[in-house]
């Protein structure tokens, strides 16, 4: 392995606070909080009939300007791409499959230090949280339920939150799925380290962070397809942002969760 920086967060955090533009940091927090859900059942909106009609007519459509000077036809055959999938098996996942999914999606190249997806300035301000929602979700292992972070150098998952029964019920409640539904035993939570996101690129760094979340979600989708094990995923943003972040063991002000991505073995026939 070449000269790759190891995990130095305890030193890095101290230096970062001295370098950070606190006024900009507070502005970024306020901007982020302006778009969060802060109440339960936040997926219920008072949509008008006209808006519902418009939404139905515009699903799976493209926004194409009406003015163009010429048109170039593509000589390709239509393909079937993997779409989002919400019906998963509850069976335990093999340890080999689980390890491969996590490393190939979010791990580092040990020669360059880069990851599968690009990141502005190679800062990687998005923390992928790995949720395991059943104690026996991985074959041969037990007592797994909790929220983990991936140490890309130690190649290990570190549990940062283990829920009591009451906390787990609260966690399911703030996810705002129907009747506290657990779609799969596994999910990824994408959390933005706001300080790290803005320290170099200022306001633009927040935009970079959101782009990175999209790239990471697509990286996971591509890995699931490449495994050829009948795996699928879908993204979810209907959760109570601050409550979910807190119940994941993080500070909602500093490292808020911005997207959940469920994944697992697809239910046959679905």
N, C-alpha and C positions, 0 to 999 in steps of 0.2 A: 504494500500500500504506500502511495506517495505521501507527500506532506499535506495531509488533510486535517483540518481543524477538528478537534474533538469537542465534546459538549462542554462549554465553558460558561454556562448561563449565570452562575453565581458571580463571576467577575464581570461578565458582559452587562448584566442588569445594573450594576453600580455605575459603570461607565456611561451607559445609555441614559440614565436619569440626569446625569450632569450635562449631556449633550443635547437633550431633547428640548424642543421649543414647546414650553408648557402651554402657551396660549393656543398654538396650532393643535396641540394634543387635545385640549378641551373642546375646541371647535369640531375636531373630528369625532369625538365622543358624542357631542350633541347631534351632529349630522347623522351618525349611525343610529342613535336612539330615536331619531325622528321617524325611522322606518321600521321599528320593531313592533311586535304584538305584545301587549302587556296585560292581557286578560284571558281568562279561560274561555273556551268555545269561540276562539277568535277566528275560526274558519267560517263563521256565519256572518254574511254580509247582506245588507238590505238592497240587493240588486233589483233594478227596475225591469219590467217586462221588455222594454226596448233594448236595454243593455244585454239581457240574456239572449235576445234574438240576434243581436250583433255578434256576441261571443260565439254562438252556435255557427253562424255563417262564416266566421273568420278562423275557425280552428283549422289547422293543417294548411294554412294558406301562406303565400309569399307577398311581401310588399314590394311591388315592382313599379318604378316610375313609368308613367304613360308616354313619356317622350324619349325616343331613342332614334339614332340615325340609321342603324343597320342591325342585323341579327345574324349570329353565327350558331348553326346547329351542332350539337355534340353527337358524335357517332359512337354511342355506347348502348349497352343493353341494360335495362332496368334491373336493379338488384333488390333483394329483400334485406334491409338493415335491421339490426336488433333494436326493438323499441323498448320503452319502459315496461316493467313487469311487476305486478303486485301480489301474485299468488305464489307463495313459497312453501316448500316442505318444512316440517318441523323436525325432521330427522337430524341427528348429529352430523356435523361436517368432519371429514377426515382431517387429521392434523396436517398432513401433507398439502392438501388443497388449501386449507386456511393459511398456512405459512406462505405458500406460493402467491396467493392473492395479495396479502399484505405487503410482502417484500417487493413483488413486481410492480405494484401500484405506487408505493410510497417510499421504497428503499433508495439507497444511494449507490451510484457506481463507485466502487472502492478505488478506482484509479484517478478519476477526475473530481469526485465529490459531488457531482451533479445528480439530479434525480430524473425520473422519467419525463417530467413536465418542466417547462421553463419557468424561471422566477426572476423578476427584475432585480438586477444587481446580485443575483445568487443569494438573496437574503432568506428566501423561504419563510415568510411571516405567517403562513397558514399552518396551524397545528391540526393534523388529522387525529381525531379521537376515535378509538375503536370501542364500540359498544358490544358487549356480549350479554344477552338478556336472559339466558338460561344457564343454570349451573353446569349442565351436561351437554352443552352445545357443541363441543368438540370431542370426538371419539377418544376414549381412554382417559379423559381429564374430568375433574369435578371442581366444585366451588369456584366457578369461573365468572359468575354474574358480576358485572361491574363496568366501569369506564376506564379505558387504558390509553396511554400514549406510547408511540412507537419510538424506541431508541434506535436510531438508524446505524449507530456505531457498535453498540453492544448486541444488536440484532435481537432485541427482546421487547416484550410489552410490559410496561410498568402500570400497575393498577393505581389510579389516582382517586377513585371513588368506589366504595363498596356500600351498597344501599341496605338499610334496614327494610323490613317489610313495609313500614309506613312511608319511608322515603321512596321506595320503588313504586308504590302506588301513586305518589305525588309525581314522580318522573313520568309515568305513563299518562297521568292526567294532563300534564302541561305539554305533552307531545300533541295533544288534541287530535288523536286518531279516533275513529268511531268506536265508542264503547271501550276505550283504552286498548284497542286492538294492537297486538304485537304482530306486525306483518312478517317478520323474520326474526331469527335468533341473533342476527348480526346487522349492524348499521355503522356508518361512518358519520361523525360530526365534524364539520369544517369550522374551526375557530380562528378568528383573526387576532393576531398579536398586534394591537393597534400601534404600540410604541415602535415596534420593529418595522411596521409597514410604512410609517411616515418619516422615520429618522433621516433617510437619504433623499427621498423624492418628494417630501412634503405632502401637499394635498393630493398630488398625482399618485402618491404611494397607495392611497386608499383604493383608487381605481385599479392599480396593479393587483392589489390583494383580491379584489372581487374577480378579476380576470383569472387569477391563479386558482381560485376555488373552482371555476368552470373547467379549467384545464385538468385539475385533479379529479373532478367527477368524471370527466371523459376518459382519463387514464384508467380509472377503476373499471369503467364500462368496457374498454378495449381489452383489459386483462381478463375480465370475466368471459368475454367472447373467445379469446385466444385459448383459454383453458379447455374448451370443448367438453365441459362436464355438465352442461345443462344449467348454467348459472345465469342469473339475471339481477337487475337492480332497478330502482326508481328513486327520484329525488323528492324531498318533502320539505316545505317551508312554512307549514301552517302551525308551527309550535309557538308557545309563549317564550320569546327569546331569552329574557333575563332569568326567568325561573328555571328554564332548561339548562342554561349555562351554569347557574349556581348549583343545581342538582347533579351536574357533571363534575363538580369539584373545582370549577374555575371562577374567576372574578368577572362578572358581567360587564364591568366598566372597562377592564383592561384587555380581556381575551374573550369577546362575545362569539357565540356560535351563530353562524349565518346560514347554514344549510345542513340538512340530514340526508343521507343517502343509504337506503336499505339495500341489502344484497343477500343472496343465498341460492340454494338449489331451487330451480323452478318446479312448480307442481306440474306433473304430467297432464297433458291435455289442456293446459291453460295457456 
